[in-house]
Amino acid sequence: MPTPVVTRSADRRMPSQRGLQTRQKLMDAAMELLATRSYRDVKVTDIAQAVRTSPATFYQYFADVEDVVLEASRLLVEETKTALDAFADGSWSSDGLPGATRLVDAVLDGWSGHLPVMRVLTAVAAEQDPRFVKAYEAVTKPVVRALTAATQPTTPNRVSKELVHSLVSGLTAAAGHESAGRVLGLTRRQRRRGLARVVHAAVTTTAA
């Protein structure tokens, strides 16, 4: 899906309308390339060629390919917040498995239009790049909030954090497979249903 751009260039100047359109094209091209390649295989020249411009033009708007992903993650953060606003108080868990199913669907539906960004954020954050760790935390914060609100009433704080971390890791891993027809013989719907069962079991566990 198109990723709306922010309104400043790499050197913080305000681009013209034509500049904003060019920047948009560069971001869209980068996302299309990242959808089918490892981000380390996507070069500035590839993005520039895709929109029939030069690397010099790319550098007017972005510092590097990673900068494009980080810019795109800002929209992902906002959309995740919006998608999970209704889950923030944890009341969804009182509806049992259907509530957990709604949560899983809300998270993965919200991320489904941004899978290239989600895959890169998850992979590079795991390598402890501070910029990507921060972006990953921002994207997953609404999920953490929704899960924490559901687990804390029944579990000690430490255990709640452990459960939430594990659940978020499972959801981000699942997001990487959302576009696949089958994984280990399971359809996307079946994979989501399994995740919902895990979430439901976790939020109803009372740990010592």
TORPA-4810 file (N, C-alpha, C, O; in nm, 3 decimals):
<nodes>
NODE_1_0.084_-0.119_0.000_0.000_0.000_0.000_0.087_0.124_0.000_0.198_0.119_0.053_M
NODE_2_0.043_0.234_-0.056_0.124_0.355_-0.056_0.154_0.399_0.086_0.070_0.386_0.175_P
NODE_3_0.273_0.451_0.105_0.314_0.498_0.236_0.327_0.649_0.233_0.426_0.700_0.180_T
NODE_4_0.233_0.724_0.288_0.242_0.870_0.286_0.371_0.919_0.350_0.416_0.865_0.451_P
NODE_5_0.430_1.018_0.291_0.559_1.065_0.336_0.544_1.175_0.439_0.439_1.238_0.450_V
NODE_6_0.651_1.198_0.514_0.655_1.315_0.600_0.688_1.435_0.512_0.715_1.420_0.393_V
NODE_7_0.686_1.553_0.569_0.691_1.673_0.486_0.827_1.739_0.478_0.837_1.852_0.430_T
NODE_8_0.932_1.671_0.523_1.065_1.730_0.514_1.162_1.635_0.445_1.146_1.513_0.450_R
NODE_9_1.262_1.693_0.381_1.362_1.613_0.311_1.471_1.571_0.408_1.465_1.603_0.527_S
NODE_10_1.571_1.497_0.357_1.676_1.445_0.444_1.752_1.556_0.516_1.801_1.535_0.627_A
NODE_11_1.763_1.672_0.455_1.833_1.784_0.520_1.738_1.875_0.596_1.774_1.987_0.634_D
NODE_12_1.614_1.825_0.619_1.511_1.892_0.699_1.445_2.010_0.630_1.368_2.083_0.692_R
NODE_13_1.473_2.030_0.503_1.405_2.136_0.430_1.266_2.089_0.388_1.239_1.970_0.379_R
NODE_14_1.179_2.185_0.362_1.044_2.153_0.318_1.043_2.133_0.167_1.070_2.228_0.093_M
NODE_15_1.013_2.011_0.119_1.013_1.989_-0.027_0.896_2.060_-0.093_0.795_2.090_-0.029_P
NODE_16_0.912_2.085_-0.222_0.801_2.138_-0.301_0.699_2.027_-0.323_0.723_1.912_-0.286_S
NODE_17_0.585_2.061_-0.382_0.485_1.959_-0.412_0.543_1.853_-0.504_0.518_1.734_-0.487_Q
NODE_18_0.621_1.897_-0.601_0.684_1.800_-0.692_0.784_1.713_-0.615_0.797_1.593_-0.640_R
NODE_19_0.855_1.777_-0.521_0.949_1.701_-0.441_0.880_1.596_-0.355_0.930_1.484_-0.341_G
NODE_20_0.765_1.631_-0.299_0.688_1.535_-0.220_0.643_1.417_-0.305_0.642_1.303_-0.259_L
NODE_21_0.605_1.446_-0.429_0.563_1.338_-0.519_0.680_1.246_-0.550_0.664_1.124_-0.555_Q
NODE_22_0.797_1.305_-0.572_0.917_1.224_-0.598_0.951_1.138_-0.477_0.985_1.020_-0.490_T
NODE_23_0.942_1.199_-0.361_0.972_1.126_-0.238_0.875_1.010_-0.219_0.914_0.901_-0.178_R
NODE_24_0.749_1.035_-0.250_0.648_0.930_-0.240_0.680_0.814_-0.334_0.669_0.697_-0.296_Q
NODE_25_0.719_0.847_-0.456_0.752_0.743_-0.552_0.871_0.660_-0.506_0.874_0.538_-0.523_K
NODE_26_0.969_0.726_-0.447_1.086_0.654_-0.397_1.048_0.560_-0.283_1.096_0.447_-0.277_L
NODE_27_0.962_0.606_-0.193_0.918_0.520_-0.084_0.837_0.401_-0.135_0.857_0.288_-0.092_M
NODE_28_0.747_0.428_-0.227_0.665_0.319_-0.282_0.753_0.216_-0.353_0.731_0.096_-0.339_D
NODE_29_0.851_0.264_-0.428_0.941_0.173_-0.499_1.021_0.089_-0.401_1.042_-0.030_-0.421_A
NODE_30_1.067_0.153_-0.294_1.143_0.080_-0.193_1.058_-0.029_-0.129_1.106_-0.141_-0.108_A
NODE_31_0.933_0.002_-0.098_0.845_-0.097_-0.037_0.819_-0.215_-0.131_0.814_-0.330_-0.088_M
NODE_32_0.802_-0.185_-0.259_0.779_-0.292_-0.356_0.900_-0.384_-0.367_0.885_-0.506_-0.377_E
NODE_33_1.018_-0.326_-0.365_1.140_-0.406_-0.372_1.159_-0.488_-0.245_1.197_-0.605_-0.250_L
NODE_34_1.132_-0.426_-0.130_1.149_-0.496_-0.003_1.048_-0.608_0.016_1.069_-0.697_0.098_L
NODE_35_0.939_-0.602_-0.059_0.837_-0.708_-0.050_0.885_-0.839_-0.109_0.831_-0.945_-0.077_A
NODE_36_0.987_-0.833_-0.195_1.034_-0.955_-0.262_1.182_-0.985_-0.240_1.232_-1.087_-0.287_T
NODE_37_1.252_-0.895_-0.170_1.395_-0.916_-0.148_1.431_-0.890_-0.002_1.358_-0.824_0.071_R
NODE_38_1.544_-0.945_0.039_1.602_-0.908_0.167_1.640_-0.760_0.161_1.683_-0.711_0.056_S
NODE_39_1.625_-0.691_0.272_1.655_-0.547_0.267_1.802_-0.521_0.236_1.837_-0.417_0.182_Y
NODE_40_1.888_-0.616_0.271_2.031_-0.598_0.241_2.060_-0.612_0.091_2.166_-0.571_0.044_R
NODE_41_1.966_-0.670_0.017_1.983_-0.683_-0.127_1.923_-0.566_-0.204_1.937_-0.557_-0.326_D
NODE_42_1.856_-0.476_-0.133_1.796_-0.359_-0.198_1.892_-0.242_-0.184_1.926_-0.200_-0.073_V
NODE_43_1.936_-0.190_-0.297_2.032_-0.080_-0.299_1.964_0.050_-0.341_1.857_0.051_-0.402_K
NODE_44_2.030_0.158_-0.307_1.979_0.289_-0.348_1.963_0.296_-0.499_1.866_0.353_-0.548_V
NODE_45_2.057_0.239_-0.572_2.048_0.242_-0.718_1.925_0.167_-0.768_1.865_0.207_-0.868_T
NODE_46_1.888_0.058_-0.700_1.768_-0.017_-0.739_1.643_0.068_-0.724_1.556_0.069_-0.811_D
NODE_47_1.635_0.139_-0.614_1.519_0.223_-0.588_1.513_0.337_-0.688_1.407_0.368_-0.743_I
NODE_48_1.627_0.400_-0.712_1.632_0.511_-0.806_1.594_0.466_-0.947_1.519_0.534_-1.017_A
NODE_49_1.645_0.351_-0.989_1.614_0.300_-1.121_1.466_0.267_-1.135_1.408_0.285_-1.243_Q
NODE_50_1.405_0.221_-1.028_1.264_0.182_-1.033_1.174_0.301_-1.063_1.066_0.284_-1.120_A
NODE_51_1.217_0.420_-1.025_1.135_0.539_-1.053_1.202_0.629_-1.159_1.165_0.744_-1.178_V
NODE_52_1.303_0.571_-1.227_1.371_0.639_-1.336_1.429_0.774_-1.295_1.411_0.876_-1.361_R
NODE_53_1.500_0.769_-1.183_1.571_0.887_-1.138_1.712_0.845_-1.098_1.752_0.732_-1.124_T
NODE_54_1.786_0.933_-1.036_1.926_0.905_-1.003_1.944_0.886_-0.853_1.862_0.932_-0.774_S
NODE_55_2.052_0.817_-0.814_2.082_0.806_-0.671_2.095_0.943_-0.604_2.059_0.959_-0.488_P
NODE_56_2.146_1.040_-0.678_2.160_1.175_-0.621_2.025_1.230_-0.579_2.013_1.298_-0.477_A
NODE_57_1.922_1.201_-0.658_1.787_1.245_-0.623_1.740_1.173_-0.497_1.681_1.235_-0.409_T
NODE_58_1.766_1.043_-0.490_1.729_0.967_-0.370_1.788_1.034_-0.246_1.719_1.051_-0.146_F
NODE_59_1.917_1.071_-0.252_1.984_1.125_-0.134_1.936_1.265_-0.097_1.971_1.317_0.010_Y
NODE_60_1.859_1.325_-0.182_1.796_1.452_-0.144_1.688_1.431_-0.039_1.654_1.522_0.037_Q
NODE_61_1.634_1.308_-0.035_1.520_1.281_0.053_1.550_1.182_0.164_1.487_1.186_0.269_Y
NODE_62_1.645_1.092_0.141_1.675_0.988_0.239_1.825_0.970_0.253_1.901_0.989_0.158_F
NODE_63_1.867_0.931_0.374_2.009_0.907_0.397_2.054_0.773_0.341_2.166_0.760_0.294_A
NODE_64_1.964_0.673_0.346_1.995_0.538_0.299_1.866_0.457_0.295_1.759_0.510_0.324_D
NODE_65_1.877_0.331_0.258_1.758_0.245_0.250_1.694_0.230_0.388_1.571_0.230_0.400_V
NODE_66_1.777_0.217_0.492_1.724_0.205_0.627_1.639_0.326_0.664_1.539_0.313_0.735_E
NODE_67_1.679_0.442_0.618_1.605_0.564_0.647_1.464_0.558_0.588_1.369_0.608_0.648_D
NODE_68_1.452_0.497_0.471_1.320_0.481_0.410_1.231_0.394_0.499_1.115_0.427_0.524_V
NODE_69_1.286_0.285_0.547_1.209_0.193_0.631_1.166_0.263_0.761_1.052_0.248_0.805_V
NODE_70_1.257_0.339_0.821_1.224_0.407_0.944_1.116_0.513_0.924_1.029_0.531_1.009_L
NODE_71_1.122_0.582_0.811_1.016_0.679_0.779_0.882_0.607_0.761_0.780_0.653_0.811_E
NODE_72_0.885_0.496_0.690_0.761_0.421_0.667_0.705_0.365_0.797_0.584_0.349_0.810_A
NODE_73_0.792_0.336_0.893_0.746_0.281_1.020_0.662_0.380_1.098_0.584_0.340_1.185_S
NODE_74_0.677_0.510_1.070_0.598_0.609_1.144_0.449_0.593_1.115_0.366_0.605_1.205_R
NODE_75_0.416_0.567_0.992_0.276_0.543_0.957_0.229_0.414_1.022_0.116_0.408_1.071_L
NODE_76_0.313_0.313_1.023_0.278_0.185_1.084_0.246_0.202_1.232_0.153_0.141_1.284_L
NODE_77_0.324_0.286_1.300_0.299_0.313_1.441_0.160_0.372_1.460_0.084_0.328_1.546_V
NODE_78_0.127_0.473_1.380_-0.002_0.539_1.394_-0.117_0.445_1.364_-0.220_0.447_1.432_E
NODE_79_-0.101_0.363_1.261_-0.209_0.270_1.226_-0.226_0.160_1.330_-0.337_0.114_1.354_E
NODE_80_-0.115_0.118_1.391_-0.125_0.017_1.497_-0.197_0.075_1.618_-0.280_0.007_1.679_T
NODE_81_-0.165_0.199_1.653_-0.234_0.264_1.764_-0.384_0.269_1.739_-0.464_0.237_1.826_K
NODE_82_-0.421_0.309_1.619_-0.563_0.320_1.585_-0.632_0.185_1.588_-0.743_0.171_1.640_T
NODE_83_-0.565_0.084_1.531_-0.625_-0.050_1.522_-0.647_-0.111_1.660_-0.741_-0.189_1.677_A
NODE_84_-0.563_-0.077_1.758_-0.570_-0.142_1.889_-0.626_-0.053_1.998_-0.624_-0.090_2.116_L
NODE_85_-0.674_0.063_1.962_-0.726_0.153_2.063_-0.837_0.088_2.146_-0.845_0.109_2.267_D
NODE_86_-0.922_0.011_2.080_-1.035_-0.052_2.150_-0.992_-0.168_2.240_-1.073_-0.219_2.318_A
NODE_87_-0.866_-0.210_2.229_-0.818_-0.323_2.307_-0.732_-0.279_2.426_-0.687_-0.362_2.504_F
NODE_88_-0.710_-0.150_2.439_-0.611_-0.098_2.533_-0.640_-0.130_2.678_-0.547_-0.143_2.758_A
NODE_89_-0.768_-0.142_2.715_-0.800_-0.165_2.856_-0.801_-0.312_2.895_-0.824_-0.345_3.012_D
NODE_90_-0.777_-0.401_2.800_-0.771_-0.544_2.830_-0.904_-0.613_2.844_-0.909_-0.733_2.870_G
NODE_91_-1.013_-0.540_2.828_-1.145_-0.601_2.847_-1.178_-0.707_2.743_-1.266_-0.790_2.764_S
NODE_92_-1.107_-0.705_2.630_-1.127_-0.804_2.526_-1.106_-0.946_2.579_-1.168_-1.041_2.530_W
NODE_93_-1.018_-0.961_2.679_-0.986_-1.095_2.729_-1.102_-1.159_2.803_-1.106_-1.281_2.816_S
NODE_94_-1.198_-1.078_2.850_-1.313_-1.134_2.923_-1.407_-1.210_2.830_-1.496_-1.282_2.876_S
NODE_95_-1.386_-1.195_2.701_-1.469_-1.265_2.603_-1.408_-1.397_2.560_-1.453_-1.459_2.464_D
NODE_96_-1.305_-1.440_2.631_-1.244_-1.570_2.604_-1.175_-1.578_2.469_-1.113_-1.483_2.424_G
NODE_97_-1.186_-1.695_2.406_-1.119_-1.718_2.278_-1.166_-1.621_2.169_-1.083_-1.576_2.091_L
NODE_98_-1.296_-1.588_2.160_-1.337_-1.489_2.059_-1.267_-1.354_2.077_-1.234_-1.288_1.979_P
NODE_99_-1.246_-1.314_2.202_-1.176_-1.189_2.227_-1.032_-1.196_2.182_-0.980_-1.103_2.121_G
NODE_100_-0.965_-1.308_2.212_-0.826_-1.327_2.168_-0.817_-1.331_2.017_-0.721_-1.282_1.959_A
NODE_101_-0.917_-1.390_1.953_-0.920_-1.395_1.806_-0.932_-1.256_1.748_-0.865_-1.223_1.650_T
NODE_102_-1.017_-1.173_1.807_-1.031_-1.035_1.759_-0.901_-0.959_1.773_-0.864_-0.881_1.685_R
NODE_103_-0.832_-0.981_1.885_-0.704_-0.911_1.905_-0.603_-0.953_1.799_-0.540_-0.868_1.736_L
NODE_104_-0.587_-1.083_1.781_-0.491_-1.133_1.682_-0.524_-1.079_1.543_-0.435_-1.035_1.471_V
NODE_105_-0.650_-1.082_1.507_-0.690_-1.030_1.375_-0.662_-0.881_1.364_-0.617_-0.834_1.259_D
NODE_106_-0.689_-0.806_1.470_-0.665_-0.661_1.465_-0.516_-0.631_1.447_-0.480_-0.543_1.369_A
NODE_107_-0.433_-0.703_1.519_-0.288_-0.681_1.507_-0.239_-0.717_1.366_-0.175_-0.635_1.300_V
NODE_108_-0.269_-0.837_1.322_-0.216_-0.884_1.194_-0.281_-0.815_1.074_-0.216_-0.795_0.972_L
NODE_109_-0.409_-0.779_1.086_-0.472_-0.701_0.979_-0.407_-0.563_0.970_-0.384_-0.511_0.861_D
NODE_110_-0.378_-0.504_1.086_-0.316_-0.373_1.088_-0.176_-0.373_1.029_-0.133_-0.275_0.968_G
NODE_111_-0.106_-0.483_1.048_0.030_-0.492_0.996_0.036_-0.544_0.853_0.139_-0.532_0.787_W
NODE_112_-0.073_-0.603_0.805_-0.069_-0.673_0.676_-0.035_-0.583_0.558_0.023_-0.628_0.460_S
NODE_113_-0.071_-0.455_0.568_-0.037_-0.364_0.459_0.103_-0.309_0.467_0.144_-0.229_0.383_G
NODE_114_0.178_-0.352_0.569_0.313_-0.299_0.591_0.412_-0.412_0.616_0.507_-0.396_0.693_H
NODE_115_0.392_-0.526_0.552_0.475_-0.642_0.582_0.624_-0.620_0.555_0.706_-0.665_0.634_L
NODE_116_0.661_-0.552_0.445_0.804_-0.529_0.426_0.866_-0.450_0.541_0.976_-0.481_0.586_P
NODE_117_0.796_-0.348_0.587_0.846_-0.268_0.698_0.855_-0.353_0.824_0.954_-0.347_0.896_V
NODE_118_0.752_-0.432_0.851_0.750_-0.513_0.972_0.862_-0.615_0.971_0.927_-0.638_1.073_M
NODE_119_0.886_-0.677_0.856_0.993_-0.777_0.848_1.130_-0.714_0.873_1.212_-0.771_0.945_R
NODE_120_1.155_-0.597_0.814_1.284_-0.533_0.832_1.301_-0.484_0.976_1.407_-0.501_1.036_V
NODE_121_1.197_-0.423_1.031_1.205_-0.377_1.170_1.239_-0.491_1.263_1.326_-0.478_1.350_L
NODE_122_1.171_-0.604_1.246_1.192_-0.718_1.335_1.334_-0.773_1.322_1.400_-0.802_1.422_T
NODE_123_1.380_-0.786_1.198_1.513_-0.844_1.174_1.625_-0.754_1.224_1.718_-0.801_1.290_A
NODE_124_1.617_-0.626_1.194_1.727_-0.536_1.230_1.722_-0.500_1.378_1.827_-0.478_1.439_V
NODE_125_1.603_-0.493_1.436_1.595_-0.470_1.580_1.660_-0.585_1.656_1.722_-0.564_1.760_A
NODE_126_1.647_-0.707_1.603_1.709_-0.823_1.666_1.861_-0.814_1.664_1.929_-0.877_1.745_A
NODE_127_1.914_-0.734_1.572_2.058_-0.712_1.565_2.103_-0.596_1.655_2.220_-0.559_1.657_E
NODE_128_2.007_-0.539_1.728_2.032_-0.434_1.826_2.074_-0.301_1.765_2.147_-0.223_1.827_Q
NODE_129_2.030_-0.274_1.644_2.049_-0.141_1.588_1.957_-0.047_1.666_1.835_-0.066_1.663_D
NODE_130_2.011_0.053_1.736_1.929_0.136_1.825_1.812_0.203_1.755_1.704_0.216_1.814_P
NODE_131_1.830_0.246_1.630_1.722_0.313_1.558_1.606_0.218_1.535_1.489_0.256_1.547_R
NODE_132_1.638_0.094_1.500_1.534_-0.004_1.471_1.473_-0.063_1.598_1.355_-0.098_1.600_F
NODE_133_1.552_-0.072_1.703_1.497_-0.114_1.832_1.391_-0.014_1.876_1.283_-0.053_1.921_V
NODE_134_1.422_0.113_1.864_1.326_0.218_1.902_1.200_0.212_1.816_1.089_0.223_1.867_K
NODE_135_1.218_0.194_1.685_1.103_0.187_1.595_1.019_0.062_1.622_0.897_0.068_1.622_A
NODE_136_1.085_-0.050_1.646_1.014_-0.175_1.677_0.933_-0.160_1.805_0.818_-0.203_1.811_Y
NODE_137_0.993_-0.099_1.905_0.922_-0.078_2.032_0.801_0.012_2.013_0.697_-0.009_2.075_E
NODE_138_0.815_0.114_1.927_0.704_0.204_1.902_0.589_0.132_1.831_0.472_0.154_1.863_A
NODE_139_0.623_0.047_1.735_0.521_-0.027_1.660_0.449_-0.127_1.750_0.327_-0.143_1.740_V
NODE_140_0.522_-0.195_1.835_0.462_-0.300_1.917_0.406_-0.249_2.049_0.340_-0.325_2.120_T
NODE_141_0.429_-0.123_2.083_0.382_-0.070_2.211_0.231_-0.084_2.230_0.188_-0.123_2.339_K
NODE_142_0.148_-0.055_2.128_0.004_-0.074_2.148_-0.034_-0.220_2.174_-0.129_-0.247_2.247_P
NODE_143_0.040_-0.313_2.115_0.016_-0.455_2.138_0.055_-0.491_2.282_-0.019_-0.561_2.352_V
NODE_144_0.170_-0.443_2.323_0.216_-0.466_2.461_0.113_-0.412_2.561_0.082_-0.478_2.660_V
NODE_145_0.062_-0.293_2.534_-0.035_-0.233_2.625_-0.162_-0.318_2.635_-0.213_-0.341_2.745_R
NODE_146_-0.212_-0.364_2.521_-0.334_-0.445_2.521_-0.314_-0.577_2.593_-0.402_-0.622_2.667_A
NODE_147_-0.200_-0.640_2.573_-0.172_-0.768_2.637_-0.143_-0.751_2.785_-0.187_-0.832_2.867_L
NODE_148_-0.069_-0.647_2.821_-0.037_-0.622_2.961_-0.163_-0.596_3.042_-0.177_-0.645_3.154_T
NODE_149_-0.254_-0.518_2.985_-0.379_-0.488_3.055_-0.459_-0.615_3.082_-0.532_-0.622_3.181_A
NODE_150_-0.446_-0.714_2.995_-0.521_-0.839_3.011_-0.452_-0.937_3.105_-0.520_-1.016_3.171_A
NODE_151_-0.319_-0.935_3.112_-0.247_-1.034_3.192_-0.219_-0.990_3.335_-0.214_-1.074_3.425_T
NODE_152_-0.202_-0.861_3.358_-0.162_-0.817_3.492_-0.263_-0.848_3.603_-0.222_-0.876_3.715_Q
NODE_153_-0.393_-0.844_3.575_-0.487_-0.875_3.684_-0.474_-1.016_3.739_-0.513_-1.041_3.853_P
NODE_154_-0.419_-1.109_3.660_-0.414_-1.249_3.704_-0.272_-1.301_3.726_-0.255_-1.414_3.771_T
NODE_155_-0.170_-1.221_3.694_-0.033_-1.269_3.707_0.055_-1.163_3.771_0.028_-1.044_3.757_T
NODE_156_0.162_-1.205_3.841_0.258_-1.108_3.893_0.319_-1.027_3.779_0.322_-1.073_3.665_P
NODE_157_0.368_-0.909_3.809_0.421_-0.820_3.707_0.531_-0.884_3.625_0.533_-0.869_3.503_N
NODE_158_0.623_-0.954_3.691_0.734_-1.016_3.618_0.684_-1.120_3.519_0.727_-1.124_3.404_R
NODE_159_0.592_-1.204_3.566_0.538_-1.308_3.479_0.459_-1.245_3.364_0.466_-1.291_3.250_V
NODE_160_0.385_-1.139_3.394_0.310_-1.069_3.290_0.405_-1.020_3.180_0.375_-1.035_3.061_S
NODE_161_0.517_-0.963_3.219_0.614_-0.913_3.120_0.669_-1.027_3.035_0.686_-1.013_2.914_K
NODE_162_0.696_-1.140_3.099_0.748_-1.256_3.026_0.646_-1.304_2.923_0.680_-1.329_2.807_E
NODE_163_0.521_-1.317_2.967_0.416_-1.362_2.876_0.397_-1.265_2.760_0.389_-1.306_2.644_L
NODE_164_0.391_-1.137_2.791_0.368_-1.036_2.688_0.482_-1.036_2.587_0.458_-1.029_2.466_V
NODE_165_0.606_-1.045_2.635_0.720_-1.048_2.543_0.709_-1.167_2.449_0.732_-1.153_2.328_H
NODE_166_0.675_-1.283_2.503_0.664_-1.403_2.420_0.551_-1.391_2.318_0.566_-1.431_2.203_S
NODE_167_0.439_-1.335_2.360_0.325_-1.319_2.270_0.354_-1.220_2.159_0.319_-1.243_2.043_L
NODE_168_0.419_-1.110_2.193_0.454_-1.011_2.091_0.551_-1.071_1.991_0.539_-1.048_1.870_V
NODE_169_0.648_-1.148_2.040_0.743_-1.213_1.950_0.670_-1.308_1.855_0.703_-1.315_1.737_S
NODE_170_0.571_-1.380_1.907_0.494_-1.470_1.821_0.414_-1.396_1.716_0.404_-1.442_1.602_G
NODE_171_0.357_-1.283_1.753_0.278_-1.205_1.658_0.366_-1.143_1.550_0.328_-1.142_1.433_L
NODE_172_0.481_-1.091_1.588_0.569_-1.032_1.486_0.623_-1.139_1.392_0.639_-1.115_1.273_T
NODE_173_0.653_-1.258_1.447_0.698_-1.367_1.361_0.587_-1.409_1.265_0.612_-1.434_1.148_A
NODE_174_0.464_-1.415_1.316_0.351_-1.452_1.232_0.328_-1.351_1.121_0.290_-1.388_1.010_A
NODE_175_0.353_-1.225_1.150_0.334_-1.120_1.049_0.423_-1.144_0.928_0.386_-1.113_0.815_A
NODE_176_0.540_-1.200_0.952_0.632_-1.226_0.842_0.583_-1.333_0.746_0.630_-1.342_0.633_G
NODE_177_0.486_-1.413_0.791_0.432_-1.521_0.707_0.292_-1.490_0.654_0.231_-1.575_0.588_H
NODE_178_0.240_-1.372_0.682_0.102_-1.341_0.648_0.072_-1.353_0.499_-0.038_-1.391_0.461_E
NODE_179_0.171_-1.322_0.417_0.146_-1.327_0.272_0.162_-1.467_0.214_0.132_-1.489_0.096_S
NODE_180_0.207_-1.562_0.294_0.227_-1.699_0.247_0.094_-1.773_0.247_0.014_-1.759_0.340_A
NODE_181_0.071_-1.853_0.145_-0.051_-1.933_0.140_-0.055_-2.036_0.250_-0.150_-2.042_0.327_G
NODE_182_0.048_-2.117_0.257_0.058_-2.220_0.361_0.196_-2.220_0.423_0.296_-2.201_0.354_R
NODE_183_0.201_-2.241_0.552_0.326_-2.255_0.626_0.313_-2.380_0.711_0.223_-2.389_0.795_V
NODE_184_0.402_-2.476_0.690_0.397_-2.605_0.761_0.260_-2.671_0.744_0.209_-2.736_0.835_L
NODE_185_0.203_-2.652_0.625_0.075_-2.715_0.595_-0.047_-2.643_0.648_-0.159_-2.690_0.630_G
NODE_186_-0.027_-2.529_0.715_-0.138_-2.455_0.773_-0.171_-2.331_0.689_-0.082_-2.263_0.639_L
NODE_187_-0.299_-2.304_0.675_-0.343_-2.183_0.606_-0.323_-2.063_0.699_-0.297_-2.080_0.818_T
NODE_188_-0.336_-1.944_0.645_-0.325_-1.824_0.726_-0.430_-1.822_0.837_-0.401_-1.786_0.951_R
NODE_189_-0.553_-1.862_0.802_-0.659_-1.864_0.902_-0.627_-1.960_1.015_-0.652_-1.930_1.132_R
NODE_190_-0.572_-2.076_0.980_-0.537_-2.174_1.082_-0.424_-2.123_1.170_-0.424_-2.144_1.292_Q
NODE_191_-0.327_-2.055_1.109_-0.216_-2.000_1.187_-0.267_-1.895_1.285_-0.224_-1.891_1.401_R
NODE_192_-0.357_-1.811_1.238_-0.414_-1.709_1.326_-0.495_-1.773_1.440_-0.490_-1.727_1.554_R
NODE_193_-0.568_-1.877_1.407_-0.647_-1.943_1.509_-0.557_-2.004_1.617_-0.589_-1.998_1.736_R
NODE_194_-0.446_-2.061_1.575_-0.351_-2.114_1.672_-0.294_-2.005_1.762_-0.279_-2.024_1.883_G
NODE_195_-0.262_-1.891_1.702_-0.212_-1.779_1.782_-0.316_-1.731_1.881_-0.284_-1.701_1.996_L
NODE_196_-0.440_-1.725_1.837_-0.548_-1.682_1.927_-0.559_-1.775_2.046_-0.582_-1.731_2.159_A
NODE_197_-0.542_-1.905_2.023_-0.549_-2.002_2.133_-0.433_-1.980_2.231_-0.451_-1.990_2.353_R
NODE_198_-0.316_-1.949_2.178_-0.200_-1.922_2.264_-0.225_-1.796_2.347_-0.199_-1.794_2.467_V
NODE_199_-0.274_-1.691_2.282_-0.303_-1.565_2.353_-0.407_-1.590_2.461_-0.393_-1.544_2.574_V
NODE_200_-0.513_-1.662_2.426_-0.620_-1.689_2.522_-0.565_-1.767_2.642_-0.597_-1.736_2.757_H
NODE_201_-0.484_-1.868_2.614_-0.427_-1.947_2.724_-0.338_-1.862_2.813_-0.339_-1.877_2.935_A
NODE_202_-0.260_-1.773_2.752_-0.166_-1.691_2.828_-0.237_-1.592_2.919_-0.199_-1.574_3.035_A
NODE_203_-0.340_-1.529_2.867_-0.406_-1.425_2.948_-0.499_-1.484_3.054_-0.548_-1.411_3.140_V
NODE_204_-0.523_-1.613_3.048_-0.609_-1.676_3.152_-0.527_-1.761_3.248_-0.582_-1.833_3.331_T
NODE_205_-0.392_-1.753_3.235_-0.305_-1.830_3.323_-0.279_-1.754_3.451_-0.250_-1.634_3.448_T
NODE_206_-0.290_-1.821_3.562_-0.253_-1.763_3.692_-0.123_-1.830_3.733_-0.120_-1.949_3.763_T
NODE_207_-0.016_-1.751_3.735_0.116_-1.807_3.765_0.158_-1.771_3.907_0.117_-1.669_3.962_A
NODE_208_0.239_-1.857_3.965_0.291_-1.832_4.099_0.404_-1.732_4.093_0.462_-1.697_4.196_A
</nodes>
